Amino acid sequence: TGVDCSTQTDECYRLGADDYILKPFSGTEIIARINSALQLKMLRVQNKKLEALSSLGDTIRASE
């Protein structure tokens, strides 16, 4: 059964969702969304590593 998609979508994003798939969907769409989610996860991990390196660099410079 259908629900108010805009309200449900807004709530999902408010709770931290990165994406939301509406029915009906295709296998191609699912694969594309999964690939996008994996790429986003990889970028977030890389960003955390870069932030840690930047913080380390700041600490080293401050101690000189």
PyMOL commands that set and color helices and strands:
alter all, ss='L'
color gray80, all
select helices_A, chain A and resi 5-14+27-63
alter helices_A, ss='H'
color red, helices_A
deselect
rebuild
show_as cartoon
